[in-house]
Structure formats: structure tokens, C-alpha cells
Amino acid sequence: MGESLKRVVLVDDHQMFRTGVKAELGGGVEIVGEAGDVDEAVTVIRGTLPDVVLLDVHLPGGGGIEVLRRLHGAVPSRFLALSVSDAAEDVIGVVRGGARGYVTKTISGPELTDAIGRVAEGDAVFSPRLAGFVLDAFAASDAPAVDPELDQITQRERDVLRLIARGYAYKEIAKELFISVKTVETHVSSVLRKLQLSNRHELSRWAAARRLV
């Protein structure tokens, strides 16, 4: 008899993406549950106790970090972040929260199946260039202080802000993040209000100063 399939819960707020991941994984793992937000994720994970949770960083209700916070020490499952974001603060944030690895959504199906197996066995798995972020962060003796301005911005707002700082138009940001242009505008307005800034050029400078670009 072969080795039993790893039991996986898939957490992402985009149904189409979850469907695509399941198709890519094929029969390589057993999907025992899905969730689209923080509350649903906590309930499903507690109810199924999977070997591995594939966890998106940006989720309604507080993001992947909130899922990790609520379940810390409460379940035996291991967590592998799977996100469109390759930003250092996202990677470091979920690793500090307890994730065993972080891979981007450009990963292939076979690579993801392999990563799930390795994380289930206790290994740490990272997309190639992301491992450097983690090593740098944990090796630094002068870890960055808490930034109260940055802390008040949600994960999704950071994603929008990062793309604005890279020069993306609202329509391009909407396409990149699978959201509407109106939602992009709402996020930008929210960030401008929170940071008391006037326009996207000031936002870009603010983001660059904090290495969000």
C-alpha cells in the first residue's frame, strides 16, 4: 500500500482560484475543506484538523495572520501560505505567526503537491527568493520597530498600495488582484484617509519609504 494522501484545507477568498488549485493538485492530496474568510477558516480547520492548511495572506476578517493567531496551539495542522504577494512584510508576518512556509501563486501543481508533503513532514518551504526575506529578518539584531501607521492598514490595502507605488493604473491593479476598479478606489480612499495624505504620489513616496514597493 502507498503512503496515504495528505489532508488539506484550502483557504482563499476567491472561489475561482480555489477551483483552479484543486484542479492543479489533482489526486495528489485530499481536499477535506475550503474557506473564504477568517471565521469560516477557523471553523473548517477546527472541524477537519487537516495535515496542512493552504492559507492566503489576504482574507476578509483580518487576513491569514488572524487565522494563525486564533488557531495558535489549538490544532496540530501545519500552515503553508499561498499568496499572490511576494512582499517581505507579508512573508515575515505569517512566518512569525506560525506558518511553516510561503509560496507564491505562480507555483506549479506538482511543486505545490511536493511543498504540501514537505510541510506536513515538518520542513520549511519557501519560493526561491522569499527565503532570503526570512533569513534576513530573523538574523537581524535590530529588528524594525512597530510602525503604527503601517499597522492600521489592512493586508488588502497594502497590496493595492504596493501596486500604486509601482506605477500601476487602477484598472491594472483591479486585474492583478481580481477586484473591481471601484474596490481599488475604495481602498485608496481609505488609505489616504488613514494616513492623512492627499494623492497617489504622496502614497507612492510613503510606500517607498517603508520598502513596500
Contacts in CASP RR format, 6 or more apart in sequence:
PFRMAT RR
TARGET T0000
AUTHOR 0000-0000-0000
METHOD contacts of the structure
MODEL  1
MGESLKRVVLVDDHQMFRTGVKAELGGGVEIVGEAGDVDEAVTVIRGTLP
DVVLLDVHLPGGGGIEVLRRLHGAVPSRFLALSVSDAAEDVIGVVRGGAR
GYVTKTISGPELTDAIGRVAEGDAVFSPRLAGFVLDAFAASDAPAVDPEL
DQITQRERDVLRLIARGYAYKEIAKELFISVKTVETHVSSVLRKLQLSNR
HELSRWAAARRLV
5 27 0 8 1.000
5 28 0 8 1.000
5 29 0 8 1.000
5 30 0 8 1.000
6 28 0 8 1.000
6 29 0 8 1.000
6 30 0 8 1.000
6 51 0 8 1.000
6 52 0 8 1.000
6 116 0 8 1.000
6 117 0 8 1.000
6 120 0 8 1.000
7 29 0 8 1.000
7 30 0 8 1.000
7 32 0 8 1.000
7 48 0 8 1.000
7 50 0 8 1.000
7 51 0 8 1.000
7 52 0 8 1.000
8 25 0 8 1.000
8 29 0 8 1.000
8 30 0 8 1.000
8 31 0 8 1.000
8 32 0 8 1.000
8 33 0 8 1.000
8 50 0 8 1.000
8 51 0 8 1.000
8 52 0 8 1.000
8 53 0 8 1.000
8 54 0 8 1.000
8 116 0 8 1.000
9 31 0 8 1.000
9 32 0 8 1.000
9 33 0 8 1.000
9 34 0 8 1.000
9 35 0 8 1.000
9 41 0 8 1.000
9 44 0 8 1.000
9 45 0 8 1.000
9 48 0 8 1.000
9 50 0 8 1.000
9 52 0 8 1.000
9 53 0 8 1.000
9 54 0 8 1.000
9 77 0 8 1.000
10 18 0 8 1.000
10 21 0 8 1.000
10 22 0 8 1.000
10 31 0 8 1.000
10 33 0 8 1.000
10 34 0 8 1.000
10 35 0 8 1.000
10 54 0 8 1.000
11 34 0 8 1.000
11 35 0 8 1.000
11 36 0 8 1.000
11 41 0 8 1.000
11 44 0 8 1.000
11 45 0 8 1.000
11 53 0 8 1.000
11 54 0 8 1.000
11 55 0 8 1.000
11 56 0 8 1.000
11 59 0 8 1.000
11 64 0 8 1.000
11 67 0 8 1.000
12 18 0 8 1.000
12 21 0 8 1.000
12 36 0 8 1.000
12 54 0 8 1.000
12 56 0 8 1.000
12 59 0 8 1.000
12 82 0 8 1.000
13 36 0 8 1.000
13 37 0 8 1.000
13 56 0 8 1.000
13 58 0 8 1.000
13 59 0 8 1.000
13 60 0 8 1.000
14 178 0 8 1.000
15 36 0 8 1.000
16 178 0 8 1.000
17 105 0 8 1.000
17 178 0 8 1.000
18 34 0 8 1.000
18 36 0 8 1.000
21 54 0 8 1.000
21 82 0 8 1.000
21 112 0 8 1.000
22 31 0 8 1.000
24 108 0 8 1.000
24 109 0 8 1.000
24 112 0 8 1.000
25 31 0 8 1.000
25 109 0 8 1.000
25 112 0 8 1.000
25 113 0 8 1.000
25 116 0 8 1.000
28 113 0 8 1.000
29 52 0 8 1.000
29 113 0 8 1.000
29 116 0 8 1.000
32 48 0 8 1.000
32 50 0 8 1.000
33 44 0 8 1.000
33 48 0 8 1.000
33 50 0 8 1.000
34 44 0 8 1.000
35 41 0 8 1.000
35 43 0 8 1.000
35 44 0 8 1.000
35 45 0 8 1.000
36 59 0 8 1.000
36 60 0 8 1.000
37 59 0 8 1.000
37 60 0 8 1.000
37 61 0 8 1.000
38 59 0 8 1.000
38 60 0 8 1.000
38 61 0 8 1.000
38 62 0 8 1.000
38 63 0 8 1.000
38 64 0 8 1.000
38 66 0 8 1.000
38 67 0 8 1.000
38 70 0 8 1.000
39 61 0 8 1.000
41 53 0 8 1.000
41 55 0 8 1.000
41 59 0 8 1.000
41 64 0 8 1.000
41 67 0 8 1.000
42 67 0 8 1.000
42 70 0 8 1.000
42 71 0 8 1.000
45 53 0 8 1.000
45 67 0 8 1.000
45 71 0 8 1.000
45 75 0 8 1.000
45 77 0 8 1.000
46 71 0 8 1.000
46 74 0 8 1.000
46 75 0 8 1.000
49 75 0 8 1.000
49 76 0 8 1.000
49 77 0 8 1.000
50 77 0 8 1.000
51 77 0 8 1.000
51 78 0 8 1.000
51 116 0 8 1.000
51 117 0 8 1.000
51 120 0 8 1.000
52 77 0 8 1.000
52 78 0 8 1.000
52 79 0 8 1.000
52 80 0 8 1.000
52 116 0 8 1.000
52 117 0 8 1.000
52 119 0 8 1.000
52 120 0 8 1.000
53 67 0 8 1.000
53 77 0 8 1.000
53 78 0 8 1.000
53 79 0 8 1.000
53 80 0 8 1.000
54 80 0 8 1.000
54 82 0 8 1.000
54 112 0 8 1.000
54 116 0 8 1.000
55 64 0 8 1.000
55 67 0 8 1.000
55 68 0 8 1.000
55 79 0 8 1.000
55 80 0 8 1.000
55 81 0 8 1.000
55 82 0 8 1.000
55 94 0 8 1.000
55 99 0 8 1.000
56 63 0 8 1.000
56 64 0 8 1.000
56 81 0 8 1.000
56 82 0 8 1.000
56 83 0 8 1.000
57 63 0 8 1.000
57 64 0 8 1.000
57 65 0 8 1.000
57 81 0 8 1.000
57 83 0 8 1.000
57 85 0 8 1.000
57 90 0 8 1.000
57 94 0 8 1.000
57 155 0 8 1.000
58 64 0 8 1.000
58 83 0 8 1.000
58 84 0 8 1.000
58 85 0 8 1.000
58 155 0 8 1.000
58 156 0 8 1.000
58 159 0 8 1.000
59 66 0 8 1.000
59 67 0 8 1.000
59 155 0 8 1.000
62 154 0 8 1.000
62 155 0 8 1.000
63 154 0 8 1.000
63 155 0 8 1.000
64 81 0 8 1.000
64 94 0 8 1.000
64 155 0 8 1.000
65 93 0 8 1.000
65 94 0 8 1.000
65 97 0 8 1.000
65 155 0 8 1.000
67 79 0 8 1.000
68 79 0 8 1.000
68 94 0 8 1.000
68 97 0 8 1.000
68 98 0 8 1.000
68 99 0 8 1.000
69 97 0 8 1.000
71 77 0 8 1.000
72 97 0 8 1.000
72 98 0 8 1.000
78 100 0 8 1.000
78 119 0 8 1.000
78 120 0 8 1.000
78 122 0 8 1.000
79 94 0 8 1.000
79 98 0 8 1.000
79 99 0 8 1.000
79 100 0 8 1.000
79 101 0 8 1.000
79 119 0 8 1.000
80 99 0 8 1.000
80 100 0 8 1.000
80 101 0 8 1.000
80 102 0 8 1.000
80 103 0 8 1.000
80 115 0 8 1.000
80 116 0 8 1.000
80 119 0 8 1.000
80 125 0 8 1.000
81 90 0 8 1.000
81 91 0 8 1.000
81 94 0 8 1.000
81 99 0 8 1.000
81 101 0 8 1.000
81 102 0 8 1.000
81 103 0 8 1.000
82 103 0 8 1.000
82 104 0 8 1.000
82 105 0 8 1.000
82 107 0 8 1.000
82 112 0 8 1.000
83 90 0 8 1.000
83 102 0 8 1.000
83 104 0 8 1.000
83 105 0 8 1.000
84 104 0 8 1.000
84 105 0 8 1.000
84 159 0 8 1.000
84 176 0 8 1.000
84 177 0 8 1.000
85 104 0 8 1.000
85 159 0 8 1.000
85 162 0 8 1.000
86 104 0 8 1.000
86 127 0 8 1.000
86 129 0 8 1.000
86 130 0 8 1.000
87 158 0 8 1.000
87 162 0 8 1.000
87 212 0 8 1.000
88 133 0 8 1.000
88 137 0 8 1.000
88 211 0 8 1.000
89 150 0 8 1.000
89 158 0 8 1.000
89 212 0 8 1.000
90 102 0 8 1.000
90 155 0 8 1.000
90 158 0 8 1.000
91 102 0 8 1.000
91 126 0 8 1.000
91 130 0 8 1.000
91 133 0 8 1.000
91 134 0 8 1.000
92 133 0 8 1.000
92 134 0 8 1.000
92 137 0 8 1.000
94 101 0 8 1.000
94 102 0 8 1.000
95 101 0 8 1.000
95 102 0 8 1.000
95 134 0 8 1.000
95 137 0 8 1.000
100 119 0 8 1.000
100 122 0 8 1.000
100 123 0 8 1.000
100 124 0 8 1.000
100 125 0 8 1.000
101 115 0 8 1.000
101 119 0 8 1.000
101 124 0 8 1.000
101 125 0 8 1.000
101 126 0 8 1.000
102 125 0 8 1.000
102 126 0 8 1.000
102 127 0 8 1.000
102 130 0 8 1.000
102 134 0 8 1.000
103 111 0 8 1.000
103 112 0 8 1.000
103 115 0 8 1.000
103 125 0 8 1.000
103 126 0 8 1.000
103 127 0 8 1.000
103 130 0 8 1.000
104 127 0 8 1.000
104 130 0 8 1.000
106 127 0 8 1.000
107 115 0 8 1.000
107 127 0 8 1.000
115 125 0 8 1.000
118 125 0 8 1.000
119 125 0 8 1.000
126 132 0 8 1.000
126 134 0 8 1.000
137 143 0 8 1.000
147 210 0 8 1.000
149 194 0 8 1.000
149 195 0 8 1.000
150 158 0 8 1.000
150 210 0 8 1.000
152 194 0 8 1.000
153 161 0 8 1.000
153 191 0 8 1.000
153 194 0 8 1.000
153 195 0 8 1.000
156 177 0 8 1.000
156 187 0 8 1.000
157 187 0 8 1.000
157 190 0 8 1.000
157 191 0 8 1.000
158 212 0 8 1.000
159 177 0 8 1.000
160 173 0 8 1.000
160 177 0 8 1.000
160 184 0 8 1.000
160 187 0 8 1.000
160 188 0 8 1.000
160 191 0 8 1.000
161 187 0 8 1.000
161 188 0 8 1.000
161 191 0 8 1.000
161 203 0 8 1.000
161 207 0 8 1.000
161 212 0 8 1.000
162 207 0 8 1.000
162 212 0 8 1.000
162 213 0 8 1.000
163 172 0 8 1.000
163 173 0 8 1.000
163 176 0 8 1.000
163 177 0 8 1.000
164 173 0 8 1.000
164 188 0 8 1.000
164 200 0 8 1.000
164 203 0 8 1.000
164 204 0 8 1.000
164 207 0 8 1.000
165 203 0 8 1.000
165 204 0 8 1.000
165 207 0 8 1.000
165 208 0 8 1.000
165 212 0 8 1.000
165 213 0 8 1.000
166 213 0 8 1.000
167 204 0 8 1.000
168 176 0 8 1.000
170 181 0 8 1.000
170 184 0 8 1.000
170 185 0 8 1.000
170 188 0 8 1.000
171 181 0 8 1.000
173 179 0 8 1.000
173 184 0 8 1.000
174 180 0 8 1.000
174 181 0 8 1.000
174 183 0 8 1.000
174 184 0 8 1.000
177 184 0 8 1.000
188 200 0 8 1.000
188 203 0 8 1.000
191 197 0 8 1.000
191 203 0 8 1.000
192 198 0 8 1.000
192 199 0 8 1.000
192 203 0 8 1.000
195 203 0 8 1.000
195 206 0 8 1.000
197 203 0 8 1.000
197 206 0 8 1.000
204 213 0 8 1.000
207 213 0 8 1.000
END
